[in-house]
Amino acid sequence: MDQRLTSVIILGLGFMLLFTAFQTMANIEQTVINSIKTDDPTFTGDGYTSLAVIYALLSISNWITPSVLSKTGPKIAMLLGALTYCFFIVTFLWPQTFLLYLASGILGCGAALIWTGQGMYLSKCSDETTISRNSGIFWALLQMSMFCGNLLVFFLFQGKTHIDESTRTLIFSILGGVAVIGIVFLLTLKNTSTFNVGADEDGIPEIKQSPKQAFVGAMRLFMTKKMLLLSVSFVYTGLALSFFSGVYGASIGFTNAIGSSAKQLVGLNGVFLGVGEVLGGVAFGLLGKRSAKWGRDPIVITGFIIHIISYFLVFMNLPDVAVFGDTDEVAYFNPPIPSVAMLCSFLLGLGDACFNTQIYSMLGGVFAKNSAEAFSIFKFSQSVATALSFVYSTHFGLRVQLVILLVSGILGTMSFCLVEWSVKRSRALISNDCETVDNKK
């Protein structure tokens, strides 16, 4: 097997294990914290606020990470970031309000390192012909993390309306152990210097930068027309991420009209999200060459249509106040239908895969020469939106949040398509120029 493809698979497996731990944690955090408050009235932490702190620090740190990666390289950066995920999970074995927010802040800084490092590493493992395939493979492996952890939650939360201390200790211990195994996989990655790659789609070689040059380069890239347009798409993925990773699962668990299985469905929600994410990643991985021929825009448009359907069904199925805590209210489906809730989870995951695989393909192909800067801008824009979303999630009901997602989705889809069409025109001009030169010869 090709060395670069092997490295992409190992990278995906490492992230799968690490995010089996973290994504499960994020999915159940608000539900678990409500139970901790019941057992310990001195604990005043909030899950949405914790996630907002994570993504706020992540957004700020992304401006520093290109400078850090210029010194450490992507592998070391990913390892440092992975350690902060382990620390965050382990702190839940000793729930303290100050420790929750401290670990959230540290994780935010580490997340900037691991995600920018991942984007740079994936770009260096790929070229124009393999970036779509590799993005799909990585995304499918990463999103398999939604299965095991959330299935564990499904069985451990069975029949429980309150998550007791022994259950919490067991699940956090297991998740911490899985995260450590993920770090071991990342340790086995080869250094990117062995791949002998580093040119963008125009064939311009990558130049080694100093930390100052990397920072200045990130600022300049951010102000380009293409990146400003893409940032609108990045913002939408951030808003969608906060919704399906924290808000939607908690809303299911808080809807008492679903019945005694409501808390169980929080875990099953994560499983169906994962099914949609993996299916999307596999499909676009297998269609790598064909999607390169068709362009990225049809896939992104398809993803948005899928999301529109899911938002409508969520609106019909869950009450507006479900985001705030346990409620006996109902929406238009009375009682709420568990199978519809799980269908929405699947559609949210599938639509997200459409957006993210094509964004990875765009950044890893079109911006290969500036991969660290491009991925740091992606994570900055996405993280700012995610942090803001978790903040307004404590104030806005479900329906207002769905309207925000709909409007931002329209703008994000349009902006991505504009950039993709611009890339297609540039390629067509280059192809025509080459044909003209050949004809003159």
URZINOR-V813045 format. One record per residue. N is the residue number from 1. RES is the residue in three letters. SS is DSSP state (helix for helix, strand for strand, loop for the rest). PHI is phi in whole degrees, 0 to 359 (NA if undefined). Layout:
n=N res=RES ss=SS phi=PHI
n=N res=RES ss=SS phi=PHI
This chain:
n=1 res=MET ss=loop phi=NA
n=2 res=ASP ss=loop phi=303
n=3 res=GLN ss=helix phi=300
n=4 res=ARG ss=helix phi=291
n=5 res=LEU ss=helix phi=294
n=6 res=THR ss=helix phi=301
n=7 res=SER ss=helix phi=295
n=8 res=VAL ss=helix phi=297
n=9 res=ILE ss=helix phi=294
n=10 res=ILE ss=helix phi=296
n=11 res=LEU ss=helix phi=301
n=12 res=GLY ss=helix phi=297
n=13 res=LEU ss=helix phi=293
n=14 res=GLY ss=helix phi=298
n=15 res=PHE ss=helix phi=292
n=16 res=MET ss=helix phi=302
n=17 res=LEU ss=helix phi=290
n=18 res=LEU ss=helix phi=298
n=19 res=PHE ss=helix phi=271
n=20 res=THR ss=helix phi=301
n=21 res=ALA ss=helix phi=289
n=22 res=PHE ss=helix phi=286
n=23 res=GLN ss=helix phi=294
n=24 res=THR ss=helix phi=296
n=25 res=MET ss=helix phi=300
n=26 res=ALA ss=helix phi=296
n=27 res=ASN ss=helix phi=294
n=28 res=ILE ss=helix phi=255
n=29 res=GLU ss=helix phi=303
n=30 res=GLN ss=helix phi=295
n=31 res=THR ss=helix phi=297
n=32 res=VAL ss=helix phi=293
n=33 res=ILE ss=helix phi=297
n=34 res=ASN ss=helix phi=300
n=35 res=SER ss=helix phi=288
n=36 res=ILE ss=helix phi=298
n=37 res=LYS ss=helix phi=298
n=38 res=THR ss=helix phi=294
n=39 res=ASP ss=helix phi=284
n=40 res=ASP ss=loop phi=226
n=41 res=PRO ss=loop phi=298
n=42 res=THR ss=loop phi=283
n=43 res=PHE ss=loop phi=278
n=44 res=THR ss=loop phi=240
n=45 res=GLY ss=loop phi=294
n=46 res=ASP ss=loop phi=228
n=47 res=GLY ss=helix phi=295
n=48 res=TYR ss=helix phi=296
n=49 res=THR ss=helix phi=294
n=50 res=SER ss=helix phi=301
n=51 res=LEU ss=helix phi=293
n=52 res=ALA ss=helix phi=295
n=53 res=VAL ss=helix phi=297
n=54 res=ILE ss=helix phi=304
n=55 res=TYR ss=helix phi=283
n=56 res=ALA ss=helix phi=293
n=57 res=LEU ss=helix phi=293
n=58 res=LEU ss=helix phi=298
n=59 res=SER ss=helix phi=295
n=60 res=ILE ss=helix phi=293
n=61 res=SER ss=helix phi=294
n=62 res=ASN ss=helix phi=297
n=63 res=TRP ss=helix phi=283
n=64 res=ILE ss=helix phi=266
n=65 res=THR ss=helix phi=300
n=66 res=PRO ss=helix phi=301
n=67 res=SER ss=helix phi=294
n=68 res=VAL ss=helix phi=295
n=69 res=LEU ss=helix phi=293
n=70 res=SER ss=helix phi=294
n=71 res=LYS ss=helix phi=260
n=72 res=THR ss=helix phi=270
n=73 res=GLY ss=helix phi=84
n=74 res=PRO ss=helix phi=292
n=75 res=LYS ss=helix phi=295
n=76 res=ILE ss=helix phi=297
n=77 res=ALA ss=helix phi=299
n=78 res=MET ss=helix phi=295
n=79 res=LEU ss=helix phi=294
n=80 res=LEU ss=helix phi=298
n=81 res=GLY ss=helix phi=296
n=82 res=ALA ss=helix phi=298
n=83 res=LEU ss=helix phi=298
n=84 res=THR ss=helix phi=290
n=85 res=TYR ss=helix phi=294
n=86 res=CYS ss=helix phi=299
n=87 res=PHE ss=helix phi=300
n=88 res=PHE ss=helix phi=300
n=89 res=ILE ss=helix phi=295
n=90 res=VAL ss=helix phi=296
n=91 res=THR ss=helix phi=298
n=92 res=PHE ss=helix phi=286
n=93 res=LEU ss=helix phi=286
n=94 res=TRP ss=helix phi=229
n=95 res=PRO ss=loop phi=296
n=96 res=GLN ss=loop phi=224
n=97 res=THR ss=helix phi=300
n=98 res=PHE ss=helix phi=295
n=99 res=LEU ss=helix phi=291
n=100 res=LEU ss=helix phi=300
n=101 res=TYR ss=helix phi=284
n=102 res=LEU ss=helix phi=296
n=103 res=ALA ss=helix phi=296
n=104 res=SER ss=helix phi=296
n=105 res=GLY ss=helix phi=295
n=106 res=ILE ss=helix phi=297
n=107 res=LEU ss=helix phi=297
n=108 res=GLY ss=helix phi=301
n=109 res=CYS ss=helix phi=294
n=110 res=GLY ss=helix phi=293
n=111 res=ALA ss=helix phi=296
n=112 res=ALA ss=helix phi=298
n=113 res=LEU ss=helix phi=294
n=114 res=ILE ss=helix phi=290
n=115 res=TRP ss=helix phi=281
n=116 res=THR ss=helix phi=292
n=117 res=GLY ss=helix phi=298
n=118 res=GLN ss=helix phi=297
n=119 res=GLY ss=helix phi=298
n=120 res=MET ss=helix phi=294
n=121 res=TYR ss=helix phi=295
n=122 res=LEU ss=helix phi=297
n=123 res=SER ss=helix phi=297
n=124 res=LYS ss=helix phi=286
n=125 res=CYS ss=loop phi=273
n=126 res=SER ss=loop phi=230
n=127 res=ASP ss=loop phi=226
n=128 res=GLU ss=loop phi=300
n=129 res=THR ss=loop phi=274
n=130 res=THR ss=loop phi=243
n=131 res=ILE ss=helix phi=296
n=132 res=SER ss=helix phi=295
n=133 res=ARG ss=helix phi=298
n=134 res=ASN ss=helix phi=294
n=135 res=SER ss=helix phi=297
n=136 res=GLY ss=helix phi=294
n=137 res=ILE ss=helix phi=296
n=138 res=PHE ss=helix phi=299
n=139 res=TRP ss=helix phi=296
n=140 res=ALA ss=helix phi=295
n=141 res=LEU ss=helix phi=295
n=142 res=LEU ss=helix phi=302
n=143 res=GLN ss=helix phi=282
n=144 res=MET ss=loop phi=295
n=145 res=SER ss=helix phi=298
n=146 res=MET ss=helix phi=287
n=147 res=PHE ss=helix phi=280
n=148 res=CYS ss=helix phi=300
n=149 res=GLY ss=helix phi=298
n=150 res=ASN ss=helix phi=285
n=151 res=LEU ss=helix phi=294
n=152 res=LEU ss=helix phi=301
n=153 res=VAL ss=helix phi=298
n=154 res=PHE ss=helix phi=303
n=155 res=PHE ss=helix phi=281
n=156 res=LEU ss=helix phi=287
n=157 res=PHE ss=loop phi=271
n=158 res=GLN ss=loop phi=301
n=159 res=GLY ss=loop phi=74
n=160 res=LYS ss=loop phi=257
n=161 res=THR ss=loop phi=258
n=162 res=HIS ss=loop phi=228
n=163 res=ILE ss=loop phi=269
n=164 res=ASP ss=loop phi=287
n=165 res=GLU ss=helix phi=297
n=166 res=SER ss=helix phi=296
n=167 res=THR ss=helix phi=294
n=168 res=ARG ss=helix phi=297
n=169 res=THR ss=helix phi=299
n=170 res=LEU ss=helix phi=297
n=171 res=ILE ss=helix phi=290
n=172 res=PHE ss=helix phi=289
n=173 res=SER ss=helix phi=293
n=174 res=ILE ss=helix phi=295
n=175 res=LEU ss=helix phi=296
n=176 res=GLY ss=helix phi=297
n=177 res=GLY ss=helix phi=296
n=178 res=VAL ss=helix phi=296
n=179 res=ALA ss=helix phi=298
n=180 res=VAL ss=helix phi=297
n=181 res=ILE ss=helix phi=297
n=182 res=GLY ss=helix phi=299
n=183 res=ILE ss=helix phi=296
n=184 res=VAL ss=helix phi=300
n=185 res=PHE ss=helix phi=298
n=186 res=LEU ss=helix phi=297
n=187 res=LEU ss=helix phi=296
n=188 res=THR ss=loop phi=275
n=189 res=LEU ss=loop phi=296
n=190 res=LYS ss=loop phi=283
n=191 res=ASN ss=loop phi=292
n=192 res=THR ss=helix phi=293
n=193 res=SER ss=helix phi=296
n=194 res=THR ss=helix phi=280
n=195 res=PHE ss=loop phi=273
n=196 res=ASN ss=loop phi=57
n=197 res=VAL ss=loop phi=233
n=198 res=GLY ss=loop phi=141
n=199 res=ALA ss=strand phi=229
n=200 res=ASP ss=loop phi=274
n=201 res=GLU ss=loop phi=293
n=202 res=ASP ss=loop phi=269
n=203 res=GLY ss=loop phi=82
n=204 res=ILE ss=loop phi=277
n=205 res=PRO ss=strand phi=295
n=206 res=GLU ss=loop phi=281
n=207 res=ILE ss=loop phi=254
n=208 res=LYS ss=loop phi=296
n=209 res=GLN ss=loop phi=249
n=210 res=SER ss=loop phi=280
n=211 res=PRO ss=helix phi=304
n=212 res=LYS ss=helix phi=294
n=213 res=GLN ss=helix phi=297
n=214 res=ALA ss=helix phi=296
n=215 res=PHE ss=helix phi=295
n=216 res=VAL ss=helix phi=298
n=217 res=GLY ss=helix phi=298
n=218 res=ALA ss=helix phi=295
n=219 res=MET ss=helix phi=296
n=220 res=ARG ss=helix phi=294
n=221 res=LEU ss=helix phi=296
n=222 res=PHE ss=helix phi=299
n=223 res=MET ss=loop phi=274
n=224 res=THR ss=loop phi=286
n=225 res=LYS ss=helix phi=299
n=226 res=LYS ss=helix phi=298
n=227 res=MET ss=helix phi=288
n=228 res=LEU ss=helix phi=297
n=229 res=LEU ss=helix phi=294
n=230 res=LEU ss=helix phi=297
n=231 res=SER ss=helix phi=299
n=232 res=VAL ss=helix phi=296
n=233 res=SER ss=helix phi=293
n=234 res=PHE ss=helix phi=300
n=235 res=VAL ss=helix phi=299
n=236 res=TYR ss=helix phi=298
n=237 res=THR ss=helix phi=297
n=238 res=GLY ss=helix phi=292
n=239 res=LEU ss=helix phi=296
n=240 res=ALA ss=helix phi=295
n=241 res=LEU ss=helix phi=300
n=242 res=SER ss=helix phi=296
n=243 res=PHE ss=helix phi=293
n=244 res=PHE ss=helix phi=278
n=245 res=SER ss=helix phi=271
n=246 res=GLY ss=helix phi=228
n=247 res=VAL ss=helix phi=282
n=248 res=TYR ss=helix phi=293
n=249 res=GLY ss=helix phi=299
n=250 res=ALA ss=helix phi=297
n=251 res=SER ss=helix phi=297
n=252 res=ILE ss=helix phi=298
n=253 res=GLY ss=helix phi=296
n=254 res=PHE ss=helix phi=274
n=255 res=THR ss=strand phi=273
n=256 res=ASN ss=helix phi=297
n=257 res=ALA ss=helix phi=295
n=258 res=ILE ss=helix phi=294
n=259 res=GLY ss=loop phi=113
n=260 res=SER ss=loop phi=293
n=261 res=SER ss=loop phi=273
n=262 res=ALA ss=helix phi=302
n=263 res=LYS ss=helix phi=292
n=264 res=GLN ss=helix phi=299
n=265 res=LEU ss=helix phi=294
n=266 res=VAL ss=helix phi=300
n=267 res=GLY ss=helix phi=289
n=268 res=LEU ss=helix phi=294
n=269 res=ASN ss=helix phi=303
n=270 res=GLY ss=helix phi=296
n=271 res=VAL ss=helix phi=296
n=272 res=PHE ss=helix phi=291
n=273 res=LEU ss=helix phi=303
n=274 res=GLY ss=helix phi=297
n=275 res=VAL ss=helix phi=300
n=276 res=GLY ss=helix phi=295
n=277 res=GLU ss=helix phi=296
n=278 res=VAL ss=helix phi=293
n=279 res=LEU ss=helix phi=301
n=280 res=GLY ss=helix phi=295
n=281 res=GLY ss=helix phi=297
n=282 res=VAL ss=helix phi=295
n=283 res=ALA ss=helix phi=300
n=284 res=PHE ss=helix phi=278
n=285 res=GLY ss=helix phi=288
n=286 res=LEU ss=helix phi=291
n=287 res=LEU ss=loop phi=266
n=288 res=GLY ss=helix phi=310
n=289 res=LYS ss=helix phi=290
n=290 res=ARG ss=helix phi=293
n=291 res=SER ss=helix phi=294
n=292 res=ALA ss=helix phi=295
n=293 res=LYS ss=helix phi=285
n=294 res=TRP ss=helix phi=285
n=295 res=GLY ss=loop phi=103
n=296 res=ARG ss=loop phi=273
n=297 res=ASP ss=helix phi=297
n=298 res=PRO ss=helix phi=298
n=299 res=ILE ss=helix phi=290
n=300 res=VAL ss=helix phi=294
n=301 res=ILE ss=helix phi=297
n=302 res=THR ss=helix phi=301
n=303 res=GLY ss=helix phi=300
n=304 res=PHE ss=helix phi=291
n=305 res=ILE ss=helix phi=299
n=306 res=ILE ss=helix phi=299
n=307 res=HIS ss=helix phi=293
n=308 res=ILE ss=helix phi=301
n=309 res=ILE ss=helix phi=299
n=310 res=SER ss=helix phi=294
n=311 res=TYR ss=helix phi=297
n=312 res=PHE ss=helix phi=296
n=313 res=LEU ss=helix phi=292
n=314 res=VAL ss=helix phi=298
n=315 res=PHE ss=helix phi=303
n=316 res=MET ss=helix phi=284
n=317 res=ASN ss=helix phi=261
n=318 res=LEU ss=loop phi=244
n=319 res=PRO ss=loop phi=289
n=320 res=ASP ss=helix phi=298
n=321 res=VAL ss=helix phi=271
n=322 res=ALA ss=helix phi=295
n=323 res=VAL ss=helix phi=287
n=324 res=PHE ss=loop phi=266
n=325 res=GLY ss=loop phi=155
n=326 res=ASP ss=loop phi=305
n=327 res=THR ss=strand phi=215
n=328 res=ASP ss=loop phi=261
n=329 res=GLU ss=loop phi=290
n=330 res=VAL ss=loop phi=230
n=331 res=ALA ss=loop phi=258
n=332 res=TYR ss=loop phi=281
n=333 res=PHE ss=loop phi=274
n=334 res=ASN ss=loop phi=233
n=335 res=PRO ss=loop phi=279
n=336 res=PRO ss=loop phi=301
n=337 res=ILE ss=loop phi=258
n=338 res=PRO ss=helix phi=304
n=339 res=SER ss=helix phi=294
n=340 res=VAL ss=helix phi=292
n=341 res=ALA ss=helix phi=300
n=342 res=MET ss=helix phi=287
n=343 res=LEU ss=helix phi=298
n=344 res=CYS ss=helix phi=298
n=345 res=SER ss=helix phi=301
n=346 res=PHE ss=helix phi=299
n=347 res=LEU ss=helix phi=293
n=348 res=LEU ss=helix phi=298
n=349 res=GLY ss=helix phi=292
n=350 res=LEU ss=helix phi=296
n=351 res=GLY ss=helix phi=296
n=352 res=ASP ss=helix phi=296
n=353 res=ALA ss=helix phi=297
n=354 res=CYS ss=helix phi=302
n=355 res=PHE ss=helix phi=292
n=356 res=ASN ss=helix phi=290
n=357 res=THR ss=helix phi=297
n=358 res=GLN ss=helix phi=282
n=359 res=ILE ss=helix phi=293
n=360 res=TYR ss=helix phi=299
n=361 res=SER ss=helix phi=297
n=362 res=MET ss=helix phi=297
n=363 res=LEU ss=helix phi=291
n=364 res=GLY ss=helix phi=286
n=365 res=GLY ss=helix phi=259
n=366 res=VAL ss=helix phi=290
n=367 res=PHE ss=loop phi=246
n=368 res=ALA ss=helix phi=300
n=369 res=LYS ss=helix phi=294
n=370 res=ASN ss=helix phi=243
n=371 res=SER ss=helix phi=298
n=372 res=ALA ss=helix phi=298
n=373 res=GLU ss=helix phi=295
n=374 res=ALA ss=helix phi=297
n=375 res=PHE ss=helix phi=287
n=376 res=SER ss=helix phi=292
n=377 res=ILE ss=helix phi=294
n=378 res=PHE ss=helix phi=303
n=379 res=LYS ss=helix phi=290
n=380 res=PHE ss=helix phi=298
n=381 res=SER ss=helix phi=298
n=382 res=GLN ss=helix phi=297
n=383 res=SER ss=helix phi=288
n=384 res=VAL ss=helix phi=301
n=385 res=ALA ss=helix phi=296
n=386 res=THR ss=helix phi=295
n=387 res=ALA ss=helix phi=298
n=388 res=LEU ss=helix phi=299
n=389 res=SER ss=helix phi=295
n=390 res=PHE ss=helix phi=293
n=391 res=VAL ss=helix phi=291
n=392 res=TYR ss=helix phi=286
n=393 res=SER ss=loop phi=294
n=394 res=THR ss=loop phi=277
n=395 res=HIS ss=loop phi=240
n=396 res=PHE ss=loop phi=261
n=397 res=GLY ss=loop phi=287
n=398 res=LEU ss=helix phi=299
n=399 res=ARG ss=helix phi=290
n=400 res=VAL ss=helix phi=297
n=401 res=GLN ss=helix phi=296
n=402 res=LEU ss=helix phi=293
n=403 res=VAL ss=helix phi=295
n=404 res=ILE ss=helix phi=300
n=405 res=LEU ss=helix phi=296
n=406 res=LEU ss=helix phi=296
n=407 res=VAL ss=helix phi=295
n=408 res=SER ss=helix phi=294
n=409 res=GLY ss=helix phi=294
n=410 res=ILE ss=helix phi=299
n=411 res=LEU ss=helix phi=294
n=412 res=GLY ss=helix phi=295
n=413 res=THR ss=helix phi=294
n=414 res=MET ss=helix phi=297
n=415 res=SER ss=helix phi=293
n=416 res=PHE ss=helix phi=296
n=417 res=CYS ss=helix phi=296
n=418 res=LEU ss=helix phi=299
n=419 res=VAL ss=helix phi=292
n=420 res=GLU ss=helix phi=297
n=421 res=TRP ss=helix phi=294
n=422 res=SER ss=helix phi=295
n=423 res=VAL ss=helix phi=297
n=424 res=LYS ss=helix phi=298
n=425 res=ARG ss=helix phi=296
n=426 res=SER ss=helix phi=296
n=427 res=ARG ss=helix phi=294
n=428 res=ALA ss=helix phi=296
n=429 res=LEU ss=helix phi=295
n=430 res=ILE ss=helix phi=297
n=431 res=SER ss=helix phi=296
n=432 res=ASN ss=helix phi=293
n=433 res=ASP ss=helix phi=296
n=434 res=CYS ss=helix phi=297
n=435 res=GLU ss=helix phi=295
n=436 res=THR ss=helix phi=297
n=437 res=VAL ss=helix phi=297
n=438 res=ASP ss=helix phi=296
n=439 res=ASN ss=helix phi=294
n=440 res=LYS ss=helix phi=294
n=441 res=LYS ss=loop phi=293
